[in-house]
Amino acid sequence: MSQTTATPAAAEPPLLVAREGAVTTLTLNRPASLNSFTAAMHALLLPALQAAADDASVRAVVITGAGRGFCAGQDLADPAMAARDGEGADVGAVVERFYKPLAERVRTMPVPVIAAVNGVAAGAGANFALCCDFVVAARSASFIQAFSKIGLIPDCGGTWLLPRLVGRARAIGLAMTGDKLPAEEAERIGLIWKCVDDAQLGETVMALATRLAAMSSKALAETRLAIDAALPLDFATALGREAEVQGRLGRGADFAEGVAAFLAKRPAVFKDR
């Protein structure tokens, strides 16, 4: 009989990557610390997102957390947050090094990204989720802009995202008070896409990811970009940009396939990305 040695929990990587069909799932994997971010996690997370972006066979990405939480934000005990030269931690450098490229990568993925929020999402963890195209949260989940409690402002895109999602008044209230926002209320005010029963979270998210994976990835990515780009534009300029993007998409294979499938009354098989 061969002997086996159990792998200690501490040896588990801080990020798990799984694949089901055309859907890649990234699981933040520090459950004992509510999946708070560390330099070690960032070192795996951004490359994993980049690998999904570079893999033409990936057509949707799901991000979730292990255990009872999604992500509690930055781990303040991580060496990346240590004071330097007798001064305080250079939090700005941490944001520039980790959170800025992370948020930019999520917002520019060539495929839809879904955050499956299974518990608390706090600080940068909350805003990382909000960077995703869809946020589906378990009914027991909550969102906390915890920055004011430690003398900081929202980061990981929070200052840009919050007023656009819920308006200035609610954005100010959430950011300044740092109050816990239950998932049902987050859905009601438009902060997230959907709140579902805890037992239905995985099934709901995978059904959505599978549905999106079968659609035109190119068109979905351009939809995200067009909506974000239109926010500061006047109406006429936005209309002009719509015409420009439609011109490009109309010359693509997915449009031809979509029209052919519609006329033939069959499911479309999209390949553009």
N, C-alpha and C positions, 0 to 999 in steps of 0.2 A: 504494500500500500504506500503510495507516495504521500509525502507530507506537504501541506500547504500552509502558507503564512498569511494571515489576514493583513490587508493593507490598512495602515492606520488612517483615520479620517483626515488627519492633518496633511497626509500625502496627496489627497485628492486635489486636482487642479481647480483654481478659482473660476474656471469657465468650462462648461461642457458644451460640446457641439454634436448635434444629432441631425440625421437626414431622413426624411420620409417623403418619397416621391420627389417632387420639385420644391419641397419646403425644407428650409434649413431652420433648426431651432437652436438658439443660443441660450443657455441657462446660466445665470449668475450663480456661482456655487460657493458661497461662504455662509451657509445657513445659520451657523452659530453667531454670526455677526450681522444677521439680517441682510447678508449679501452687500455689505458696504464696500465701496470702491477702495482698492489699493493700487499701488503702482504695478504689482504683479498681475492683478486682474486686468488693468488697462493694457498691459503688455500682450495680453491674449485677445482682448475684446476688439480693439481696433483692427488688428490683422484678420480676425475671424470675419468681421464685417467686410473688409476689403476682399477676402477670399470669396465670400458670397457674391460680392459685386462683380468679381472677375470671372466667375463660373457661369457660363451661359445656360447651364442646365438648372440653375437655381432661379426660381421665379417668384418666390415669396420668402420672407424671413420673419420668424417669430422670436421675440425676446421675452424671457420670463425669469423668475427667481426660484431657487431651491428652498424647500422648507416653508416656513410660515410668513415669509415676506418677499416683496419684490426687490427693493433696494433701499437701504436707510441713508443713502448719500455717501459722502466721503468719510472714510474711516479716519477719525482725527488722531488715532494712535499710529497710523502708518508712518514709516520713516520719511515719506515724501512731504509730510506736514511738519517735520521737525524744525525747531528754531535754528537759525544760522547766524554765526558770528555774534552771538549774544543778543540778537534781535529776534523779533517774532518770526513765525513761519511766513515765507513768501507765497501767500495764497494765490496772488496774481500769476506767479510762475507756474503753479500747479494747474490753474485754469488754462493758461496758454499751452502748456505741455500736454495735458490730458483732455480736458473737457471741450475746448474749442474744436480740435480735430475730430473728437468723437461726435459732437453735435452736428458738425458740418457733414461728416460721412453719412450719418443716419438721414439727414435731410436731403441728401443727393443720391441716395441709393437708386440703382436702375430698376429696382423691383419694390413692391409694397412691403412695408415693415409694420408688424403688429406687436404692440406691447401687451402681454398677458399679465395683468397685475393681480397677483395672488395674495397680497397682503399689504403691509405698509409700503408706501413709496414716498420717501422724504428727501428734502433738499435736492441735491443733484440727481438723486434717484427718481424723484417725481418729474423733474424737467427732462431727464433722459427719456422717460416714458412718453412725455408730451411731445418730444421731438418726432416720435413715430407717427406714421400715417393714421393708424388706428390704435386706440387704447380701449381694450376690453378688460373690465375689472370685475373681480369677484365681489359679491355683495358685502362681504366682511372687510374688503380692502378700504384703504383711506389714502389721502394725499395731503402732505404737509410741506408748506414752504418754510422750512425750519431755520432759514438763514438768519433772520432777525434775532433769534434767540442766542446766537453766538456772535452778534455784531457784524454781520455780513449782508450782502444783497443777493438776490437770486442769480444763480449762474447756470451754466449748461443751457443757455438760451432762454432762461426764464423771463428775463425782462422784455424780450421780444415776443415770446409765446403768450404769456398770460393776458396782456391787454387785448391781443388779437383774438384769443379764444373766449374770454368772458367779459371784456370791456375794462375800461380804466378803473372804475369804482371797485369792482370785485377784485381786480388784479392788485390794487393798492391794499385792500382789506386782507386778502390772503397773504400777501408778502409781508405786510407790517405786523399783523397779529401772529402769524405762524400757527393759526388754529388748524386743528385736524378737520379735514373735509371728507365726510363719508362718501363712498363710491356712488350711492344713489343720488346724493346731492350734486356730485361732480357731473353725473350724466344730466341731471335736470338743468343745470346752468350752462351746459354745453362745453364743459372742460374736457370731457372724454366722449368717446363714441357710444359705449354701451356698458351697462352694469347687468350682470347675470348672477344667478344662484351659484354659490361656490362649486357645487358638484357638476355644474354645466360649463365651467370655464374652459377646461381643456378641449372638450368636444366642440364648443362654440368657436373657439379660436381656430382650431384645425379645420373646421368646415369653412370658415371665412378665408383662411390662408389657401386652402385647396381651390376655392372658387376664384380667388384673385390670381392664383398661379395659372389658371386656364384662360385668363383674359390676356389682352395685349399689354405686355409689360412696358413697352415703349409708350403707348398711349397713357397708361396709368402714371408713369414717371413724368411725362409731359403735363399731365393734368395737375399734379402736385406743383410743378414748377410754374405753370401758368397762373394758378390761384395765388401762390405766394408772390409772384412778380406783379400781379395786378393790384395788390393792396395799396401801393402808393401812387398808382396811375389814375389819371382822369378817365372817364368812361370811353371817350373817343380813342384814346391811346390804347386802352385795353382791347377795344374792338379790333384795332389794327393788329395788335399782337396775336389775337385769336386767329386772324386771317393768315398771318405768317406761319404760325405753328400748324394750322390745319393744312396749309400748302405742303409743308414738309411731310406730315403724317399721311396726307392723301397720295403722296408718291411712294409710300412704303408698301411692303408686301402684306402687312397685317390688314390694311384697309381693303386691298383687293380680295384677300381671303374672307374678310368679314362680309363684304358685299356678295361674294360668290356663295358663301354659306347661307346668307339670308335668302337669296333668290332660290337656292336649292333646298331650302327648309331643312338644313342639317347643322349640327354643331360646328362652329368654326375651330380651326386648329391654328392658333397664333404662334409665331416663331420670332418675331422682331423683339429686340431687347435694347 
